[in-house]
Amino acid sequence: MVEVGSSFITCSVTDHDARVRCKGRFEQPLDSVEVIVNVLQYGLAKKELVRITAECARRSFQGSSSLGIEDLEIEQKDLIQLG
């Protein structure tokens, strides 16, 4: 999900057919954005999920200057900084 003001783009790949479904749009080009990626965990150890997510994010968002992963199951909501 990318959200700026009242404009947004959100995409989902939750079906078994692996098709990306997106909605929303921006009227103007943006200089920078914060991308929020939600990853659901099924059957993977959290360390392995963090490794896979970080590798994919670095490959997909090469222009980003930082990457953070937040585990929503952790009560203190600790942020794992990766870059």
Secondary structure as the mmCIF struct_conf table of DSSP 4:
data_model
#
loop_
_struct_conf.conf_type_id
_struct_conf.id
_struct_conf.beg_label_comp_id
_struct_conf.beg_label_asym_id
_struct_conf.beg_label_seq_id
_struct_conf.end_label_comp_id
_struct_conf.end_label_asym_id
_struct_conf.end_label_seq_id
STRN STRN1 VAL A 2 VAL A 4
TURN_TY1_P TURN_TY1_P1 GLY A 5 SER A 6
STRN STRN2 SER A 7 SER A 12
BEND BEND1 ASP A 15 ASP A 15
TURN_TY1_P TURN_TY1_P2 HIS A 16 ASP A 17
STRN STRN3 ARG A 21 ARG A 25
BEND BEND2 GLU A 27 GLN A 28
BEND BEND3 ASP A 31 ASP A 31
STRN STRN4 VAL A 35 VAL A 35
BEND BEND4 TYR A 42 LEU A 44
HELX_RH_AL_P HELX_RH_AL_P1 LYS A 46 SER A 60
TURN_TY1_P TURN_TY1_P3 GLN A 62 GLY A 63
BEND BEND5 SER A 65 SER A 65
STRN STRN5 GLY A 68 GLU A 70
TURN_TY1_P TURN_TY1_P4 LEU A 72 GLU A 73
BEND BEND6 ILE A 74 ILE A 74
TURN_TY1_P TURN_TY1_P5 GLU A 75 GLN A 76
STRN STRN6 LEU A 79 GLN A 81
#
